[in-house]
Amino acid sequence: MTKTKSKTGTLRFGSEEDLKEILAAEQGSENTRMSEDELAQYEKSIHKIEEGNVVRGKVVKITKHEAYVDINFKSEGVVSIHEFKDMADLKEGDEVDIYLEQVEDNDGQVVLSKQRADFAKVWEKIKDVHASGEVVRGNVTRKIKGGVVVDLFGIDAFLPGSQIDLRQIPDLDALVNKQMDVRVIKVNKLRRNVVVSRRIVLEEERVKMRGVVLSDIAKGQIRKGTVKNITDFGVFVDLGGVDGLLHITDMSWSRVTHPTELVRIGEEITVKILDYDEDKERISLGMKQLQAHPWEGIRQKYPEGSKVTGKIVNVTDYGAFMEIEKGIEGLIHISEMSWSKNLKTPKGLVDVGMEVEAIVLKIDEESEKISLGLKQLLDNPWDTIEMEFPIGKRVSGSVRNVTAFGAFIGLKDGIDGLVHVSDMSWTKKIKHPNEMLKKGDEVQCVVLSIDKDKKRVSLGMKQIEEDPWANLHNRYGVGTDVEAKIIRMLDRGVIVELEPEIEGFVPANKLGKGDIEKPASAFKEGDVLKLKVIEFDHENRKISLSVDDFIKGREKSDYENYSKKQGDPGSTLGDAFDFSKLKKDKQE
């Protein structure tokens, strides 16, 4: 901006006559007196100054924010300090090229621009470079929104982020103060806007290099390349104009979870050409192939039966993988982890990162598999199980688990015995083992059998006591008359209690009521019945009884009396018959 002051105040520019009048008035002072030649020369210089031209000026004053430039006009122009690129070298008295935007604005001030002067000086060159497509070199000065600013011939050009490289640059700040070759792709003189691209230059170079690389590439070659992109399945490597795929399985002989464990974008790596498809221009690369195969001489390094130390690198439901050395892993199957524990999962016994010792069980060189074992480091408790728990021995233990078919009793650490539901009671009909036992109960059992191969111990609870059915037929032989109480109602009959824990069954058609649909329609729990034993099945532990068979052969009037009184809920079969003689005979 330009301010013009005289002794009388601020000067507003008008006609040439006004200027002469003001100058003549000022000549009245001795200090400002001008000759006719000087005045003529001054007027001549004014006529040379036109808007839109680049003029020569002198820096007369520099402040913190502005520079005052004398263009040999009536006053100095004020230019923002930021328009000067080399402020460190700028000093008072320096001559600079400046652009005259306006001789006089609304406030009577001259308007100057250093940036427009710089742009005007190189515009023709920028226009020629844009038209010819010439590649020029620029310097990155700063980062801005959407890209960076490049100093090109002394003016600011915009390099968008998408045009900086063939791939996305994560850190644009790292480019500041770096030089790069670019091509001008867009110009606008009115807006003083210049857009450049580095990507186009790189793409052209890539096409040239691609032809050279493809003509020279061959299987088995070892080349250097730059990591261009990383995926879950591998890495794309720029070999110089052409990309190759380095699959994750070809990165290392050891286990690799993700490629980022070994490489990063922009890193230069050495690879081997594994395969090249000329038709599809596909290149397969490998890194691990540059190292010796770790399985060479594996049997000599780790013979079967030897002890090895390694780190757990993966745990699955069926076992754990242990890394013995880089590229060599062995499987510890869940069945080889403990002699006695029935493991459902290896977790808890081994975890990822744990250092463990194991025994080499088997080596399959062709499939590159090693079977390892943990339990082989310990004595097998099943080798002495028969000596410690001989058949018939009475043992005690805590209930560790209850299933639908029985309960597992802990005999010692890692060894359980099974009490089958059929071995829990001589007399009770058990529907589920939890009717007898619950987890944590302390019980006594007898060892029934041992299967070392299947690692099973069978136990029995009922064998602690004598079998009551052994002599039961003496008391409840077929034809014996008894008196019993109904304890359970069924659709097909009733269950009666003959004595504690000894039950009998009376079919519905043997209840002395003919064919009734449901016993509950004529009887209830607690009713006492007079019965005759009609079947004693020792093998199946079953006693069948009958009211009808008990009544047979008795007086008709007694039967009618029974039928009549049975309809009374408060009556019993004893009300209809005199059992005093029956009791006496039974006692004898």
C-alpha positions, 0 to 999 in steps of 0.5 A, a space after each residue: 500500500 502507498 501513502 503520500 504525504 506533503 507538508 500540508 498533509 496527505 496528497 490525493 492525486 488529481 490532474 497534472 495541473 493539480 500536481 504542478 500547482 502543489 509542487 509550485 507551492 512547495 517550491 516556496 520553501 528553500 528546502 523543497 525548491 526544485 529547478 525547472 529541469 528537475 521538475 521536468 525530469 520528475 514529471 517524465 518519470 511519473 508518466 512512465 509508471 503505469 498500472 499492471 507493470 513491473 517497476 523497479 523500486 528501492 527498499 527504504 524502510 523495514 518493520 516487523 510486518 511491512 516493507 516500504 518501497 520507493 518506486 520513484 513516485 510521489 510516495 512509498 508503497 507498503 508491502 507485506 513482509 510475507 511477500 518477500 521469500 528471502 527476508 533474511 537477506 532483505 535490507 534497506 537500500 536493496 532494489 527490488 522488482 515490484 508490481 504496480 496494481 493501482 496508482 491510486 485506490 479509494 484512499 488515494 494510496 498506491 497499491 504494490 505487490 511483490 508476489 505478483 511481480 515474481 509471478 509476472 517475471 516467470 509467467 512466460 516460462 511457466 506457460 512454456 513449461 506447461 505447454 511443452 510438458 517439460 519436467 522441472 525441479 522444485 523445492 517443497 517449502 511447506 505443508 498446507 491443507 490437501 498437499 504441499 507448496 513447491 517453490 517453482 522459479 521463485 513462485 509458489 505452486 501447489 502439489 496436491 497430496 494425490 499427485 505426490 507419489 505413486 502411493 499415499 504418503 503418510 507424513 507430508 512434513 517429511 517432504 519439506 525442504 526436499 527437491 523433486 521433479 514435477 510437471 506443470 499440469 494446470 495454470 491460471 494467470 488471473 488467479 496466479 494459480 499453478 498446479 504441479 504433479 510428481 506422480 505423473 513423472 514417477 509413472 512415466 519413469 515406472 513405465 520405462 523401468 517396467 520394460 527393462 525389468 520385465 525383459 531381464 527378470 528370470 526365475 531364481 534371481 535375487 533382487 532388491 525391491 521396496 515394500 509398496 503395500 501390505 495386506 493380511 496375506 502378503 506384501 507387494 514389492 516394487 521391483 522397479 516399475 513392476 510389482 511382485 507378491 511376497 506371500 506371507 508363507 514365503 516370508 519366514 520359515 517360522 510362524 508369521 501372524 501378519 506381514 507387519 511383524 517383518 516389514 514396513 511400507 517403504 522399506 527396501 528388502 532383498 527377495 528371490 524370484 520364485 516364479 514368473 508368469 510372462 502372459 499375466 506378468 505375475 511375479 512370485 517372491 520369497 524371502 525365506 528361500 534366501 536362508 537355509 532350510 531349517 529341516 535339513 538334518 532334523 533327525 540328527 539335531 532332534 532324535 526321537 526320545 530326546 528332550 527339547 526346550 521351546 516356547 509355546 506359540 499357539 494353543 488350539 483345542 486339540 493341542 499346543 504348538 511349540 517353537 523349538 527353533 526358528 522355522 521348526 515347530 512341534 505339536 504337543 497333542 492334548 493326549 500327550 500332556 497328562 497321564 491321568 487328567 482328562 483334559 478338555 482343552 490345553 489352556 491353563 496347562 500351557 499358554 502362549 509364550 510359556 517356555 516348556 520342556 518336551 520329549 520328541 516322540 515322532 518326526 515326519 520329515 516329508 510333512 515337516 511335522 514333529 510330535 512332542 509329549 509333556 507327560 513322558 517327562 513324568 512317571 506314568 501313575 497307571 503303571 502301578 495302579 493295580 498295586 495301589 488300588 487292588 480289586 476288592 479294596 475299600 477306598 474313599 474319595 470326594 465326588 468330582 463330577 456327576 453325570 447321567 450314567 454315574 459319578 466320578 470319585 477322586 482317588 488321587 491327583 489325576 486319577 478318578 474312578 467311576 461309580 456307575 448308577 447301577 452300582 449305587 444301591 442294591 434295592 433303590 431304582 435310581 433314575 439319576 445319580 444326583 438322587 444319591 450323590 452331589 459334587 463334593 460328597 465324601 463316599 466309600 467305595 469298593 474297587 470292582 475293576 481296572 483297565 490300564 489301557 483305557 485308563 479306567 477304574 470301576 467302583 461300587 458303592 452298594 458292594 460296601 454292604 451285603 446284597 439283601 436280595 441274597 436271602 429275600 426269596 425266603 421271605 417273599 417266595 411265590 404264594 406267600 401272603 403279605 400286607 403292604 402299603 401303597 407308596 407310589 401310584 402308576 398308570 399301569 399299577 401301584 408300587 408297595 413297600 414290603 419292608 424298608 428299601 424293598 418294593 413290590 409291584 401290583 399290576 392294575 388288573 390284579 388290584 381286585 377291581 377288575 380292569 380299571 383305567 387308573 389305580 388312582 380312581 380307586 386307591 391312594 398312597 398310604 392304602 394298605 393291601 392284602 397281597 399274594 406274591 405271584 412272581 419273584 425275579 432275583 436276576 431283575 430284582 423284581 417282586 410282583 404281587 396280586 390282590 386277586 390271587 389273595 382273594 381266590 378260594 375265600 368265601 364269596 361273602 368275604 369278597 363281596 364285603 371287601 368290594 363293598 368296603 373298598 369303596 369307602 376311603 377309610 376302609 382297608 382290606 383288613 376290614 373285610 378279612 380276618 388276618 389273625 390266622 394269616 399272621 399266626 401262620 406267617 410267624 410259625 
